Amino acid sequence: DIQMTQSPSSLSASVGDRVTITCRASQSITQYLNWYQQKEGKAPKVVIYGASSLQTGVPSRFTGSGSGTEFTLTISSLQLEDFATYYCQQSYSMPYTFGQGTRLDIK
Amino acid sequence: QVQLVESGGGLVKPGGSLRLSCAASGFTFDDYYMTWIRQAPGKGLEWISYISGLNSHRDYADSVKGRFTISRDNAKNLVHLEMNSLRVDDTAVYFCARRVGATTDDRFDIWGQGTGVTVSS
């Protein structure tokens, strides 16, 4: 199985900050990488797919980059509604696997 | 609108069984693969099963293989997860999700609200 490792596990930031979350895959997954946002008690929501494509309806302050084994999710100017847990997920091969999550909270 | 609604969760004893259902609406159901993903309390997400649109393909995570069975009823826009020989570590919120995309755009784009399963004596 492909292991996905996110860093950091948690992050404190302020409204207006630029933040970056990293996801590493245990083998190359080319660009088969998705990012999900999950708020407390809610279902996850896809924000980035195919490593860098913005899901419809997601604000443009979210950007994704990377290929192979290393990927990043950047939020350019944090808004209150962005504080949540973020997960990366590979769709390169079954079983699809997720990173352990990065909790983003307010400083 | 496009929606998934899960049901069937609850409290069950170890070794017991439970059947989860997910009702889909707002899209052509049999055009899509459907999946189940779970989240143990305070933990991350775990993909556990998928089924193709026309029932021809399905797969399971090793953690549930041989105990869980996924099925779908395209006439009723339902997907089910039959869970047998339940263990304490199956305790989780179970999400139904629609899988979309064919290559690098393969993702889970619509999720239900989840249904809770607690396995405890």
Interface residues (C-beta under 8 A of the other chain):
Chain A: T30 Q31 Y32 N34 Y36 Q38 K42 A43 P44 K45 V46 Y49 G50 A51 S53 Q55 Y87 Q89 S91 M94 P95 Y96 T97 F98 G99 Q100 G101
Chain B: G44 L45 E46 W47 D59 A61 D62 F95 G101 T103 T104 D105 D106 R107 F108 D109 W111 G112 Q113 G114
